[in-house]
Amino acid sequence: MSEDPRPVAVVVGAGGQIGEAIANALAGDNRLALIDRDAQRLAEVASTHPGSSAFAIDAASTAEIDRVFGMVAETGRLARLAIAVGTTRGGSLAELSDGDWQETLDSNLHTVFRSLRAGIRSMADRGGAIGIVGSVHAAAPHPGYPAYAAAKAGVAAMARQAAAEYGHRGIRVNLVTPGWTATAHTRSRLDDDDARALDEATPLNGQVGPGDVAGAVAFLLSDSARMITGAEIVVDGGASLLGGAAVLRTGYREALGLRPHLA
């Protein structure tokens, strides 16, 4: 890998469908360093990108993430970093346990912080571009997911803060905020009527896919966005213009464990 003159692009969360799509979008112009805790999925993604490096670690571990970023720095210049990590855990605010709250913040906020910090340290001397995947629910209430919303709001604030603090070092930090995204996990919760309702719920009459999110991230990491930092691109087909979750039919809201009158 060290003989390849291309700049290095790190994708944290490369085993997820959005992370995989980001890796696909960045391949070609960059040497890929892929990070995910799911070793099997990571190997599958890495196998489609000859010459890439794969690191099966828990990105929530400071020691592990710092070790990997140190190894990456030894192979060449880290020019681009994409962070696409997180999980959802439902439960109303009054019913949420301390453990569930902490676990959600750990996976959605603290893991992003550790990767962002490591990336900034690696880019401090030569600059670079960082793209973080957040969620529209950072600003739009989603009944039943208070910890997730709080964590994503923290991610959005952290991205803006980093952009303001490190722009003078040539480091750009931007955010992509997807709405409901059609992945294997989310599709499994829909029947045909629900999927049709989602299509009809957006001004663009369609569902957001991982590739749509990846395209926005790749743009923000590219030289075409060289004067863009602290920005946010919403990728939701326009659903947030119409009230987001409020337009979904009752059946899908109930599938999420929400009371119809709350959505």
Order of alpha helices (4+ residues) and beta strands (2+ residues): beta-alpha-beta-alpha-beta-alpha-beta-alpha-alpha-beta-alpha-beta-alpha-alpha-alpha-beta-alpha
